[in-house]
């Protein structure tokens, strides 16, 4: 007879559960360090940090969230003075998103926490295993991304 528990542990299940634990641990550390943002807000801020002047649509694609959620998150971040919206010069329907000084200060407080999340969560792996894990996960991500793009065509 097959091991039912082993059969249920698909790659997707393992990735999903791992993501949940990483996100929950990260959120716990944000709270413990009195950082007033959520993990979702952090991901949006990181998209803006990576590409200053990014549009809301580009953020949605980068962080894999729908535009409605991105708008809500941006509204909250703007209220907290962590980001600012500016109308695009060429297309007044589009807003470009930028980090404020306060947003940069918060990110600089969060960066050591993200390092701690990785360090603690991967403490049972050596450098070679971590490198291999990153390569494998990137490969899996790209394969699924390509499969989804094939479906959309």
Phi and psi in degrees as GROMACS dihedral restraints (atoms count N, CA, C in turn):
[ dihedral_restraints ]
;  ai    aj    ak    al  type     phi  dphi    fc
    3     4     5     6     1   -75.5    20    10
    4     5     6     7     1   150.7    20    10
    6     7     8     9     1   -75.2    20    10
    7     8     9    10     1   110.5    20    10
    9    10    11    12     1   -62.5    20    10
   10    11    12    13     1   -40.7    20    10
   12    13    14    15     1   -62.0    20    10
   13    14    15    16     1   -43.3    20    10
   15    16    17    18     1   -64.7    20    10
   16    17    18    19     1   -38.4    20    10
   18    19    20    21     1   -64.9    20    10
   19    20    21    22     1   -35.1    20    10
   21    22    23    24     1   -75.6    20    10
   22    23    24    25     1   -21.6    20    10
   24    25    26    27     1   -82.5    20    10
   25    26    27    28     1    74.2    20    10
   27    28    29    30     1   -74.9    20    10
   28    29    30    31     1   165.2    20    10
   30    31    32    33     1   -59.0    20    10
   31    32    33    34     1   -44.2    20    10
   33    34    35    36     1   -59.5    20    10
   34    35    36    37     1   -41.5    20    10
   36    37    38    39     1   -64.2    20    10
   37    38    39    40     1   -44.1    20    10
   39    40    41    42     1   -63.4    20    10
   40    41    42    43     1   -42.5    20    10
   42    43    44    45     1   -66.0    20    10
   43    44    45    46     1   -44.3    20    10
   45    46    47    48     1   -62.0    20    10
   46    47    48    49     1   -47.0    20    10
   48    49    50    51     1   -64.8    20    10
   49    50    51    52     1   -41.9    20    10
   51    52    53    54     1   -61.4    20    10
   52    53    54    55     1   -44.6    20    10
   54    55    56    57     1   -59.1    20    10
   55    56    57    58     1   -43.8    20    10
   57    58    59    60     1   -60.5    20    10
   58    59    60    61     1   -43.9    20    10
   60    61    62    63     1   -67.4    20    10
   61    62    63    64     1   -41.8    20    10
   63    64    65    66     1   -61.0    20    10
   64    65    66    67     1   -48.2    20    10
   66    67    68    69     1   -62.9    20    10
   67    68    69    70     1   -42.3    20    10
   69    70    71    72     1   -66.3    20    10
   70    71    72    73     1   -41.8    20    10
   72    73    74    75     1   -65.5    20    10
   73    74    75    76     1   -43.1    20    10
   75    76    77    78     1   -60.4    20    10
   76    77    78    79     1   -45.4    20    10
   78    79    80    81     1   -60.9    20    10
   79    80    81    82     1   -41.6    20    10
   81    82    83    84     1   -59.2    20    10
   82    83    84    85     1   -45.4    20    10
   84    85    86    87     1   -67.9    20    10
   85    86    87    88     1   -35.9    20    10
   87    88    89    90     1   -60.6    20    10
   88    89    90    91     1   -44.6    20    10
   90    91    92    93     1   -64.3    20    10
   91    92    93    94     1   -46.6    20    10
   93    94    95    96     1   -61.6    20    10
   94    95    96    97     1   -29.5    20    10
   96    97    98    99     1   -96.2    20    10
   97    98    99   100     1    10.7    20    10
   99   100   101   102     1    54.6    20    10
  100   101   102   103     1    40.9    20    10
  102   103   104   105     1   -90.7    20    10
  103   104   105   106     1   122.6    20    10
  105   106   107   108     1   -85.6    20    10
  106   107   108   109     1    37.3    20    10
  108   109   110   111     1  -132.5    20    10
  109   110   111   112     1   160.9    20    10
  111   112   113   114     1   -94.8    20    10
  112   113   114   115     1   171.8    20    10
  114   115   116   117     1   -63.9    20    10
  115   116   117   118     1   -35.7    20    10
  117   118   119   120     1   -67.0    20    10
  118   119   120   121     1   -41.9    20    10
  120   121   122   123     1   -64.0    20    10
  121   122   123   124     1   -39.3    20    10
  123   124   125   126     1   -60.0    20    10
  124   125   126   127     1   -43.8    20    10
  126   127   128   129     1   -63.3    20    10
  127   128   129   130     1   -37.1    20    10
  129   130   131   132     1   -67.6    20    10
  130   131   132   133     1   -44.3    20    10
  132   133   134   135     1   -62.1    20    10
  133   134   135   136     1   -36.6    20    10
  135   136   137   138     1   -66.9    20    10
  136   137   138   139     1   -36.3    20    10
  138   139   140   141     1   -62.1    20    10
  139   140   141   142     1   -42.7    20    10
  141   142   143   144     1   -69.1    20    10
  142   143   144   145     1   -38.4    20    10
  144   145   146   147     1   -62.4    20    10
  145   146   147   148     1   -41.8    20    10
  147   148   149   150     1   -68.2    20    10
  148   149   150   151     1   -38.1    20    10
  150   151   152   153     1  -138.8    20    10
  151   152   153   154     1    89.3    20    10
  153   154   155   156     1   -62.6    20    10
  154   155   156   157     1   135.8    20    10
  156   157   158   159     1    84.3    20    10
  157   158   159   160     1    18.9    20    10
  159   160   161   162     1   -70.8    20    10
  160   161   162   163     1   152.9    20    10
  162   163   164   165     1   -90.7    20    10
  163   164   165   166     1   164.3    20    10
  165   166   167   168     1   -61.9    20    10
  166   167   168   169     1   -38.0    20    10
  168   169   170   171     1   -63.8    20    10
  169   170   171   172     1   -40.2    20    10
  171   172   173   174     1   -66.3    20    10
  172   173   174   175     1   -38.8    20    10
  174   175   176   177     1   -61.5    20    10
  175   176   177   178     1   -45.9    20    10
  177   178   179   180     1   -55.9    20    10
  178   179   180   181     1   -42.9    20    10
  180   181   182   183     1   -67.1    20    10
  181   182   183   184     1   -40.8    20    10
  183   184   185   186     1   -67.0    20    10
  184   185   186   187     1   -40.1    20    10
  186   187   188   189     1  -100.5    20    10
  187   188   189   190     1     3.9    20    10
  189   190   191   192     1    59.7    20    10
  190   191   192   193     1    46.1    20    10
  192   193   194   195     1  -128.2    20    10
  193   194   195   196     1   156.4    20    10
  195   196   197   198     1   -76.1    20    10
  196   197   198   199     1   161.1    20    10
  198   199   200   201     1   -62.3    20    10
  199   200   201   202     1   -32.5    20    10
  201   202   203   204     1   -64.1    20    10
  202   203   204   205     1   -46.5    20    10
  204   205   206   207     1   -63.7    20    10
  205   206   207   208     1   -39.9    20    10
  207   208   209   210     1   -62.9    20    10
  208   209   210   211     1   -42.7    20    10
  210   211   212   213     1   -60.4    20    10
  211   212   213   214     1   -43.7    20    10
  213   214   215   216     1   -63.3    20    10
  214   215   216   217     1   -44.4    20    10
  216   217   218   219     1   -65.2    20    10
  217   218   219   220     1   -43.0    20    10
  219   220   221   222     1   -63.5    20    10
  220   221   222   223     1   -40.0    20    10
  222   223   224   225     1   -57.5    20    10
  223   224   225   226     1   -46.0    20    10
  225   226   227   228     1   -65.3    20    10
  226   227   228   229     1   -42.0    20    10
  228   229   230   231     1   -67.4    20    10
  229   230   231   232     1   -34.7    20    10
  231   232   233   234     1   -70.0    20    10
  232   233   234   235     1   -40.0    20    10
  234   235   236   237     1   -60.2    20    10
  235   236   237   238     1   -34.8    20    10
  237   238   239   240     1   -83.0    20    10
  238   239   240   241     1    -1.2    20    10
  240   241   242   243     1    64.9    20    10
  241   242   243   244     1    34.1    20    10
  243   244   245   246     1   -95.8    20    10
  244   245   246   247     1   -24.0    20    10
  246   247   248   249     1  -138.4    20    10
  247   248   249   250     1   165.1    20    10
  249   250   251   252     1  -138.0    20    10
  250   251   252   253     1   148.1    20    10
  252   253   254   255     1  -101.9    20    10
  253   254   255   256     1   140.5    20    10
  255   256   257   258     1  -133.2    20    10
  256   257   258   259     1   136.8    20    10
  258   259   260   261     1   -65.4    20    10
  259   260   261   262     1   142.1    20    10
  261   262   263   264     1   -68.5    20    10
  262   263   264   265     1   136.8    20    10
  264   265   266   267     1   -64.5    20    10
  265   266   267   268     1   -34.5    20    10
  267   268   269   270     1   -90.2    20    10
  268   269   270   271     1   -26.5    20    10
  270   271   272   273     1  -138.9    20    10
  271   272   273   274     1   102.8    20    10
  273   274   275   276     1   -66.6    20    10
  274   275   276   277     1   -10.1    20    10
  276   277   278   279     1   -80.2    20    10
  277   278   279   280     1   -17.4    20    10
  279   280   281   282     1  -102.6    20    10
  280   281   282   283     1   137.7    20    10
  282   283   284   285     1  -108.0    20    10
  283   284   285   286     1   138.2    20    10
  285   286   287   288     1   -98.7    20    10
  286   287   288   289     1   142.3    20    10
  288   289   290   291     1  -111.8    20    10
  289   290   291   292     1   134.5    20    10
  291   292   293   294     1  -132.7    20    10
  292   293   294   295     1   149.1    20    10
  294   295   296   297     1   -77.1    20    10
  295   296   297   298     1   145.3    20    10
  297   298   299   300     1   -93.4    20    10
  298   299   300   301     1   176.2    20    10
  300   301   302   303     1   -59.4    20    10
  301   302   303   304     1   -42.9    20    10
  303   304   305   306     1   -61.9    20    10
  304   305   306   307     1   -38.0    20    10
  306   307   308   309     1   -64.2    20    10
  307   308   309   310     1   -40.2    20    10
  309   310   311   312     1   -66.6    20    10
  310   311   312   313     1   -37.5    20    10
  312   313   314   315     1   -62.4    20    10
  313   314   315   316     1   -46.3    20    10
  315   316   317   318     1   -61.8    20    10
  316   317   318   319     1   -45.4    20    10
  318   319   320   321     1   -60.4    20    10
  319   320   321   322     1   -40.1    20    10
  321   322   323   324     1   -64.8    20    10
  322   323   324   325     1   -24.9    20    10
  324   325   326   327     1   -79.0    20    10
  325   326   327   328     1   -29.7    20    10
  327   328   329   330     1   -83.4    20    10
  328   329   330   331     1   -31.0    20    10
  330   331   332   333     1   -53.4    20    10
  331   332   333   334     1   -46.1    20    10
  333   334   335   336     1   -63.4    20    10
  334   335   336   337     1   -29.5    20    10
  336   337   338   339     1   -68.9    20    10
  337   338   339   340     1   -40.8    20    10
  339   340   341   342     1   -63.8    20    10
  340   341   342   343     1   -37.1    20    10
  342   343   344   345     1   -65.0    20    10
  343   344   345   346     1   -39.2    20    10
  345   346   347   348     1   -65.5    20    10
  346   347   348   349     1   -39.9    20    10
  348   349   350   351     1   -58.0    20    10
  349   350   351   352     1   -50.1    20    10
  351   352   353   354     1   -64.4    20    10
  352   353   354   355     1   -46.3    20    10
  354   355   356   357     1   -59.2    20    10
  355   356   357   358     1   -48.5    20    10
  357   358   359   360     1   -70.8    20    10
  358   359   360   361     1   -42.0    20    10
  360   361   362   363     1   -70.8    20    10
  361   362   363   364     1   -26.1    20    10
  363   364   365   366     1  -107.6    20    10
  364   365   366   367     1    15.4    20    10
  366   367   368   369     1   -62.1    20    10
  367   368   369   370     1   -20.5    20    10
  369   370   371   372     1   -87.3    20    10
  370   371   372   373     1     0.2    20    10
  372   373   374   375     1  -112.9    20    10
  373   374   375   376     1   148.6    20    10
  375   376   377   378     1   -88.5    20    10
  376   377   378   379     1   173.4    20    10
  378   379   380   381     1   -57.9    20    10
  379   380   381   382     1   -41.0    20    10
  381   382   383   384     1   -64.3    20    10
  382   383   384   385     1   -42.8    20    10
  384   385   386   387     1   -66.4    20    10
  385   386   387   388     1   -39.1    20    10
  387   388   389   390     1   -63.7    20    10
  388   389   390   391     1   -43.9    20    10
  390   391   392   393     1   -61.0    20    10
  391   392   393   394     1   -44.9    20    10
  393   394   395   396     1   -65.3    20    10
  394   395   396   397     1   -40.9    20    10
  396   397   398   399     1   -59.9    20    10
  397   398   399   400     1   -44.9    20    10
  399   400   401   402     1   -60.2    20    10
  400   401   402   403     1   -44.6    20    10
  402   403   404   405     1   -62.4    20    10
  403   404   405   406     1   -45.2    20    10
  405   406   407   408     1   -64.6    20    10
  406   407   408   409     1   -45.5    20    10
  408   409   410   411     1   -65.3    20    10
  409   410   411   412     1   -38.7    20    10
  411   412   413   414     1   -63.0    20    10
  412   413   414   415     1   -40.3    20    10
  414   415   416   417     1   -64.3    20    10
  415   416   417   418     1   -45.3    20    10
  417   418   419   420     1   -61.5    20    10
  418   419   420   421     1   -46.7    20    10
  420   421   422   423     1   -56.9    20    10
  421   422   423   424     1   -47.5    20    10
  423   424   425   426     1   -66.8    20    10
  424   425   426   427     1   -37.4    20    10
  426   427   428   429     1   -62.0    20    10
  427   428   429   430     1   -47.0    20    10
  429   430   431   432     1   -66.1    20    10
  430   431   432   433     1   -37.7    20    10
  432   433   434   435     1   -60.6    20    10
  433   434   435   436     1   -44.3    20    10
  435   436   437   438     1   -64.3    20    10
  436   437   438   439     1   -40.2    20    10
  438   439   440   441     1   -62.1    20    10
  439   440   441   442     1   -41.0    20    10
  441   442   443   444     1   -66.8    20    10
  442   443   444   445     1   -40.6    20    10
  444   445   446   447     1   -63.5    20    10
  445   446   447   448     1   -35.2    20    10
  447   448   449   450     1   -65.0    20    10
  448   449   450   451     1   -37.7    20    10
  450   451   452   453     1   -66.3    20    10
  451   452   453   454     1   -37.9    20    10
  453   454   455   456     1   -71.5    20    10
  454   455   456   457     1   -16.4    20    10
